[in-house]
Amino acid sequence: MAGGWARDDAVNEQIEISTAEAIARARLRSAAPARPSAEFCRECDEPIPEPRRIAMPGVQLCVECQSGHDRAGRKTGGLNRRASKDSLLK
């Protein structure tokens, strides 16, 4: 397959790098020192159910507030950060 300036294994290499970066970020987040779980959400002051506090040690937000943070933190668009040739052709 013609790849222009890219090597034949460039796509697989990019996938491996992206996966390794995501794993490193997840490990860094999980290695953070856990603080005690809050009984009440720090944003809306609603009680955090005990099963959530047990399942997620160090939780500070209720499910609804955490969902809002998760949605706000998502990046929009599907462009490759490394600007590969294929992502620029969209």
N, C-alpha and C positions, 0 to 999 in steps of 0.2 A: 504494500500500500504506500502511495506517495505521501510523504509527511512534510514536505516543504523543508524548513530549517530544523524541524524537530527530529530528535532521534526516534527510532522505532519503539522504544519502551517508555517514551515520555509520558504517555497517558497513565500507564500503570505506576510510574514513579510519582506522578502528581497525586494519584489516589492514595498511595502508601503514605506520602508526606501529610496529606490532609487528615488521614485516619490517625496517624501518629500524633499530630498536633491536637486533635480532639481528645484522644486518650490522655495525653499529658495534661490538658486543661481539666479533665474530669478527675484525674488523680490528685491534682493540686487542690481542687475544691474539696475533695473528700479527705485530704490530709490536714485540712485546716482545723485548728483546735475547736472542738465543739463546746459551745457555751450551753448553759442549762436551758431547757425548753421553757418558753414563756407560757403562762396559763392563759393570757389574754393577748390577742393580736396587737402588735405595736402600732398598727395603722388605724384600725377601726374599733379597737377595744372590745371586740366580740370574744367570747371564750373559745379557746382552741381545744377541740375534743381530745380526751386522753389517748385514744387509739392513734391519733395523728402524732401526738407528742412522743409516743412509744416508737412508732414506725420511723419518725424523722427526728432523731436526737438533735437538740439545738434549734428546733423550729421556732421562728419568731412571728410568722404570719399565718393567718387562717388560709384555708384553701382558696377562697375567693380572691383575697388580696394577692396571694402568691401567683394565682393564675394571671391576674392583671400584670404583675411584674414580668412573668414569663412571656406574655404576649408583647409587652413593650420592648423587651430585650431582643426580640427576633429581628434579624436583619432582613430587609426587603430586597427583592431582586435576586436573580440567580447568576450574577456575573462571578466569574472566577477571580479571586483576589490576585492571583499571580498573572492575570491577563494573558492566558494562553491564546494562541491563534484561534482556536475553535470558539472560545468564549467571545471573542471580538467579532465574530461573523454573525452574531444574532441580530 
